[in-house]
Amino acid sequence: MAIYKIDVDHSDIMFKVKHLMISTVTGIFKKFDATLEVNEQDLSDAKVTFEADVTSIDTKNEQRDTHLKSDDFFNAEQFPKMTFTSTSIERTGDDEFRLMGDLTIRDTTKSVELKVEYNGSTKDPWGFERMGFEVSGKINRKEYGLKWSAVTEAGGLVVADDVKLAMNVEMVKQA
């Protein structure tokens, strides 16, 4: 079994959500960890675990970040981590996969489906094997207890319920 760990310096864990239904706010998590366990070269038996430190959320607006850490959203004090554990992986194309797993935010765990694009593997200048992936998906934040909502004068939502997930991931094989 080969074990790969995420290279946090060459990976991004991002999300995007509509604001006022006319623009998109992008945020990242600065602290995260992930492990990939795999036996097969074709990734058909891959197992993935991931966690993000909710207190490391960054939307380039300190006031918004503080609100996101509050009980209106993540309640970072009581639930400092969000986690993902894969349950299955299925090839959907040459370098494309559907990754199913359990995503836990706050005290709620739900099954999610993520699209995974495998970008290939290479040896770095120091002899370590690396693999690259682009991962995307969508969740409904309210299903996880991120409940805050407001309506504009025109009747539109201030923050959309759907959140797009986008991750650029580089994994390094462990010795």
Summary of the structure (lengths in Angstrom):
residues: 175
radius of gyration: 17.2
end to end distance: 11.3
largest distance: 58.5
contacts: 495
relative contact order: 0.21
helix: 10%
strand: 58%
